[in-house]
Amino acid sequence: MEIVDYLRVARRRLWVLVGVPVLATGAAAAIVLLAPQQFSGTAYVAAPALVGGTAGTQYTGTQAASQFVAAFGAAVTSPRVLADVAADTGVPPERLRDGLAISQVGASSQLEVTYTAGDRATVAPVLTATTTRALAFLFSSQVGIATGEVEAANADVTAATRAIGEWEKANKVSQPDRIYQATLGELTSLRQQQLSMQAVGNGRGVDAATSAITAAQKKLDELGPKLPDYQALLAQRDAATNALSQAREGLQAARAQAQAADPKQVTSIGEAHEVSRLTELVRTALPVGGAGLLLGVLLVGVLELLSRGRAATHPAAASTAAPALPAETVTAARP
């Protein structure tokens, strides 16, 4: 089929090509114009200290801004935040999910939280509660987690210290590692003294040094087998102490993040305004009209195929019946 054929078919069924888009656009326009007036407001979240700064250890690198935007958007639509905002404002979570929208300002870490609803009075409270709850979900909760880690590490240190005390009580010795090292140094000194006494022929001094060496060696022999268990307990306490130090650093960083995410400092709420019906009409009617035009083209094609199918199945009688002869020809042909 050539272009001329398509144009002929389209002209013959112009009512379909025009009627379907017009009806679709009219229906969309009626829905928009007859719908209740909507109100919209925007909250701005600007927290540069949370992204790439000294307090923003959670979001660093070249993708820090995008990661923060994605995390904030996920927090806003999370069931926990929606439930908290619903409890604060009385707006159902389903309505909150439908009305909230998050957008990034350029490539920066600044966010725009937009809420659209049919009740102007709910716009500002919802935006305030949403930004507050989302920031708390992302950063204040980290303080609680870090606090729990500090408490757990502190408990480990306490348990390790108690185990060392119980071991010393059971073995009736305190700080055997230090005693062992001191005795070992003393033994080395006594042996040097012994050699010196032998060199000068001081028999009494040699005997005294020998007796002291024997006592020191006995002490070492008693402490030696016990040291591995005691040193293992010391290693556990040292590891717990290091973990406690790291947990305290994490808690300090989490508190700094929570302070940098104070909603009073990083958010601002704009006034609610009426949503332009013209803008909404253009945004809705144009896509619907385009879809209606596409549907009209498809309908024209389907109708044309059906018409040709019927024509092929039931051909015209004039094309199948033989032509009748004139009466004069029949009369002349008789004998």
FIBA-321534 format. One record per residue (C-alpha): residue in three letters; x, y, z. Coordinates in steps of 0.5 Angstrom, whole numbers, plus 500, padded with zeros to 3 digits. Example, Ala and Ser with C-alpha at 12.3 -4.5 7.8 and 13.67 -1.06 7.14 Angstrom:
% FIBA-321534
ALA525491516/SER527498514/
***
This chain:
% FIBA-321534
MET500500500/GLU503507498/ILE502513502/VAL497516497/ASP493509499/TYR494511507/LEU492518506/ARG485516502/VAL484511508/ALA485517513/ARG481522509/ARG475517509/ARG476515516/LEU478522519/TRP472522524/VAL476516528/LEU483520527/VAL480526530/GLY474524534/VAL478519539/PRO484524541/VAL478530542/LEU474525546/ALA481523550/THR483530551/GLY476532553/ALA475527558/ALA482528561/ALA481536561/ALA474534565/ILE477530570/VAL483536571/LEU478541571/LEU472538576/ALA477535581/PRO478539587/GLN483544588/GLN490542590/PHE495546594/SER502545594/GLY508547598/THR516546598/ALA521544604/TYR528546603/VAL534541606/ALA541544606/ALA546540610/PRO553541607/ALA556539613/LEU553532612/VAL556531606/GLY563531605/GLY565535611/THR568533618/ALA561531620/GLY559527614/THR563521615/GLN557517613/TYR557520606/THR564522602/GLY567521596/THR565524589/GLN558521589/ALA556523596/ALA551528594/SER547523590/GLN548518596/PHE545523601/VAL539525596/ALA538517595/ALA538516602/PHE533521604/GLY528520599/ALA528512601/ALA527515609/VAL522519607/THR518514604/SER520508609/PRO514505613/ARG517508619/VAL517515617/LEU511515614/ALA507512620/ASP511517625/VAL509523620/ALA502520620/ALA501520627/ASP504527628/THR499530623/GLY493525622/VAL494524615/PRO494517612/PRO500514610/GLU497512603/ARG496520602/LEU503522604/ARG506517600/ASP502519594/GLY503527595/LEU510527597/ALA516528592/ILE523529593/SER528532588/GLN535534588/VAL537541586/GLY542540581/ALA548536583/SER548539590/SER547536596/GLN541541597/LEU534537597/GLU527540595/VAL521536599/THR514537595/TYR508535598/THR501536594/ALA494535598/GLY487538597/ASP487541604/ARG492547605/ALA492547612/THR496540612/VAL501542607/ALA506546612/PRO505541618/VAL507535613/LEU513538610/THR515540617/ALA514533620/THR517529614/THR524533614/THR524532622/ARG523525622/ALA527523616/LEU533527618/ALA532523625/PHE531517622/LEU538518618/PHE542521623/SER539521630/SER538513630/GLN546513629/VAL547516636/GLY543510639/ILE547505635/ALA553508637/THR551509644/GLY549501644/GLU556499641/VAL560503647/GLU555500652/ALA557493649/ALA564495649/ASN564497656/ALA561491658/ASP567487655/VAL572491658/THR569490665/ALA568482664/ALA575482662/THR578486668/ARG573481672/ALA576475669/ILE583478671/GLY582479678/GLU579472679/TRP585469676/GLU589473681/LYS585471687/ALA585464685/ASN592463684/LYS594468689/VAL598472685/SER597479683/GLN600482676/PRO605475675/ASP607478668/ARG611484672/ILE613479677/TYR616475672/GLN620480668/ALA622483675/THR625476677/LEU628475671/GLY632481671/GLU634480678/LEU636473676/THR640476671/SER643481676/LEU645475681/ARG648471676/GLN653477674/GLN654478682/GLN656471682/LEU661471677/SER664477680/MET664474687/GLN668468684/ALA673472680/VAL675475687/GLY675469691/ASN669471695/GLY666464697/ARG661467702/GLY658472697/VAL658466692/ASP654462696/ALA649468698/ALA648469690/THR647462689/SER642461694/ALA638468691/ILE639465684/THR636458686/ALA630462690/ALA629467684/GLN629461679/LYS624457683/LYS619463683/LEU620463675/ASP619456675/GLU612457679/LEU610463675/GLY612461668/PRO606455667/LYS601460669/LEU603466664/PRO600464658/ASP593464661/TYR594470664/GLN597473658/ALA591471654/LEU586475659/LEU590481658/ALA590480651/GLN582480651/ARG582486656/ASP587490651/ALA582488645/ALA576490649/THR579497651/ASN581498643/ALA574496641/LEU571501647/SER576507644/GLN573506637/ALA566505639/ARG567512643/GLU570515637/GLY564513633/LEU559516638/GLN562522638/ALA562522630/ALA555520630/ARG553526635/ALA557531631/GLN552528625/ALA546529629/GLN548536631/ALA549538624/ALA542535622/ASP538539626/PRO532541623/LYS532548625/GLN538549622/VAL538545615/THR531546613/SER526551611/ILE519551609/GLY515555604/GLU508557604/ALA503553601/HIS500555594/GLU494553590/VAL497548584/SER495551577/ARG490548574/LEU492550567/THR499547568/GLU496541571/LEU491541565/VAL497542560/ARG501536563/THR495531563/ALA492533557/LEU497533552/PRO500526553/VAL493523553/GLY491527547/GLY497524544/ALA495517546/GLY488518543/LEU491520537/LEU496513537/LEU489509539/GLY486513533/VAL491511528/LEU491504530/LEU483504530/VAL483506523/GLY488500521/VAL484495524/LEU477498521/GLU481498514/LEU483491515/LEU476489517/SER473492511/ARG478489506/GLY477482509/ARG469483508/ALA470485501/ALA474479500/THR469474503/HIS463477499/PRO465479492/ALA460484489/ALA454480484/ALA456484478/SER463481478/THR461474478/ALA454474474/ALA454474467/PRO451480463/ALA444479460/LEU443479452/PRO438484449/ALA431482447/GLU432484440/THR439479440/VAL435473442/THR429474437/ALA433475431/ALA437469434/ARG431464433/PRO429460427/
***
